[in-house]
Amino acid sequence: MNRIPDLHSHSTASDGTLTPEQLVIRAWAAGVEVLALTDHDTTAGLGAAASAAATCGLVLVPGVEVSVTWGGRTVHVVGLHIDTHCPELAQGLAGLRAYRDWRAQEIGRCLARCGIAGAYDGALAFARGPLIGRTHFARFIVQQGRAKNVADVFKHFLVRGKPGHVPGDWATLEDAVSWILAAGGQAVIAHPGRYGFKRAKMRELLGGFRELGGVGVEVISGSHSRDDAFVFARWARDMRLLASAGSDYHGPEEAWIELGRLPALPPGCTPIWADWTNGLHGQRAVGFS
């Protein structure tokens, strides 16, 4: 099998626009043979995704994307091959979802103060699952004609210093990695190019992450440029981390890159899936080249 796996995607269980079943079917139709569903702070979509994957023959990697506060920023850690029945992981994610509920209401109050009324209810209408995130607010604001697209909403309303910004109070990096390890998974730093860290801060993040038991970093990401991929390939080699790849797919309306279109890892990386052919974590053995 020559196609690169896609190890980062989202469904309506968090802030994607496709149901887990629709996501799996679209991925399979696009030629993806191995897909990780990694919804934000929830594993609620994995059962439906697994059923759809079994029907079409796609290999589903059970995953999650855990929200972390580190270095004054929100950082995301992907967990791959997790056991969804792990009590430590389930309890940790439940706490993050409770915080998300409060934050969503606070974002609604902040937006109301700057003249965008009904934002919480509007975001709730866009949330097709139990989780409300900033992307749902962004879709509502676009619908109201207050911005051109979702990226424009984030730039003008939802990031630090803007009227709808509510600082994150997420898991610690140590907690996120420990939950993933307790669930038998592999922890990966998601889309590191998005955080804007200078070299010293990035070294601190990746070094501390590795010391806690983290094993990988996304080299290929839907939000990474070609240059980013080579930069983080060097980071992966220098920090002795495995290289992961994921589109961070949220749906056809908002895709940085379409399913099935991920480029190959730069030379010299060790793919995180390199030893999955040996049945790592008890998963179905799959061959990658």
N, C-alpha and C positions, 0 to 999 in steps of 0.2 A: 504494500500500500504506500503510495507516494504522497498523498495529500497530507498537509499539516493539520493536526487537530485544532479545534477551536475551543479554548479552555476558559472562556469568559463570555457569558451571555445572560440576558434578562428576559423575564416574562411578565405577564400581568400580576403574578404573585408579588412583584415589587413595582418597578416603574417601567417595564417593557410594555409594548402595545400589542403583542401577540400572546395568546394563551400558551401554556406550556406545550400543549399538543400541536398548536399551529407553528410554534417555534421549531419543534423537532421535525415536523413535516417539511417546513421550508428549508431547514438546514440539510436534510437528506436530499431534497430535490436539487439543492445547490451543490451537491457533491461532498458535503461534510460527512465523514464516516465516524468521527469521534467528537462529541460535543459535551462540554460541561455547562450545566445550568447553575448559575451563581447569583441568585437574586440577593438583593440587599437585606441582610439581617433576618432572613427567613429561608426555610427549606420547604415552605408550603407547596410549591409547584413541582417538587421532585417526583411525587407519586404519579401524577398525571403524565409527566414527561417520560418516566420510565415505562409506563404502559404503551405510550405512543412509540417509543424507541424500540420496544420489543416487537411491535407490529411491523415496523418498516425495516428493522435490522440495523439501525444505528446503535453505536455503542455510547451509552450515556454515562458520563462521569458525574456522580452526585457532588454538588459543590455549594458554596455560599460566599458572599462578599461581606466581610465584617467591617463596620465603620469604627475607625480608631481616631483618637485625638493624640497627636504627637508633634512636638516642636511648634505648637501654636497653630497647627493646620489639621485638617481632616485628611487622613491617610486611609486607604482601603487595603485590606488583606484578604486575598482569596484563599479559601480552603478547598482542596481537591480530594476526592475519594473519602468523603466524610461519612461517618455513621450517623444518620439522622436521629437515631434513638439514644444518642449519648446524652445523659442528664446534664453534664457540665455545659455542653454546647447549647442544648435546648434552653437551659436557664439563662445563660448569658445572652442569647439572642432575644429571649422574651423581655429582658430588661432594656435592651436597645430599642425594641419596638414600642415599649411603654414611653420611653423618652421621645421617640419619633412622633407619637400621638400628641404629646404636649407641645413639641416644637412646631408641629403643623398648625395647631391652634394659635400659637404665638406669632408665627409668620402671617397668619390671617389677620391678626390684630395689628401688626406692624404695617401691612399693606393697606389696611383700612385707614390708618392715620395719614397715609400719603395719597389718599383719594381713590384707592381701588377697593370698592365695596364688594362684599360677598365672595372674597377670594377663597376662604376656607371651604365653603359649600361648593364653589366652582371646582376647586381641586379635588374635592371628594367625588364629584361627578365624573372626573377623569380617571379616578383610581378604580380599576376593575377588580382589585383584590383588597385585602385588609390593610395594606400599607399605604400611607400618604407621604410622598416625598416632594422635594423642591421641583422636580420635573413636572409633577402634576399641576403645581401652581403655575409653572411656566407655560404649560399648554393652555391653561385657562386665560392667562394674560394675553397670549397670542390670539386666542379666540375673541377676546374683547377688543382687539385692534390696538392694544397699547404697545405692541412690539412686533417686529417682522417675523421672528422665529424664536425658537427656544434658546438658542445661544445668545440672542439679543436680550432676552429677558434676564438671563443670569448676569450678563454684563452690566445691566442698568438697574436691576432690582434686588438680586438675591446673593451677590457676593459681598465680601467684607467692605464696609463703608457705604453700602447702598441701603435704601429704606426697608427692604424686606429681609435683610440678613439677620439671622439668629445664630450666634456662635454655637458650634457643636460641642457637646459634652458626651463624647462617645466612650468606648472601651479603651483601656490602656493597650499599648502594643503587647505587653506581657500577657494580659488577659486574653486577647484575641488569639495569639499563637498557642497559648495553653489550652484554650477550648478546642482549637482545631487538632492539636496533638492528642488530646483526650479522646477525640472522635476518630482517631486512627488516620487522620488526614495529613496532607502536605500543605504547608503555609507558603503563600507566594505574595510578594508585594505587587499590587496592581498598578498599572500605568504610571510608573514613577516619573515620567516626563511631565506630568501634569502638575506636580507639586511646586515647581519653581525653586527647589532647594539648590543652593550653591554647593560646590564640590565637598567642602568640609562637612556640611550638614547631611548631604547624601551619604557620605562615608559613615557618618555617625548612625544614620538610620539603618543602612544595610548591615553594618557591623553589629549593631545591637540586635537587630532582627535575627541574624545568623546565630548569635550567642544564645538567644532564647529558644532556638530550635527551628527557625524558619529555614527553608531550603531553596526557595526560588524567587525569581524576579521576572516580571513580564518584559521581555525584550521586544517582542512584536505586540503592538496594541493598535486598536482602531484609531486611537488618538495620538499615536506616535508618527513622526515623519520618518523618512528613510534614514536621515542623519541620527535621529533619536535611537533608532534600532541599533546602529553601530555603536553609539555612545553606551547604551545599556548592555550591549554584548560585551564591551570591555569591562563594564562594572561587574557583570556576572562572572567573568573570568577572574578578575582581580580579587573579588570578594568570595570566590569559591561557592558561587550559587548556581543552581540549575536555571536554565533559560525556559521561560514559558511563553505562550502565544495565545492571544485571544482578541476577538473583534470588539468586545464590550458592546455587543449588539443589543439595541433596545427596540428595534422594529424598523421596518422599511422607511418610515417617515423621517427617522432621526439617525440613520446609520452613518458613521464615519466611513465604514467599509462594509460591503455586502457580505453576507455569509458565503463561505467557500472561496473568498478572494484573499486570504491571508498570504503574505509573501513568506518565503523560506527564512529560517533563522540565519543570521550572518555566520560565516565560517568560524570555527573554533569554539562554538557554544556546545555545552552538554545539555541536550533537551531534557526537560523534566520527565518526559515519557520514555526516556532511553531504556529503562529496565522494566517498563510495564509489560513487556512481552513475557516476563517471568511470573505474571500473575500477581504483581504488587498489590497489597491491600486486599487480596482475595478477589480482584476484579477479573472479568473475562479477559483472557490473554489476547492481545492484539499486536500485530506486527507493524512497526513503523520503519520507514527508511528515509 
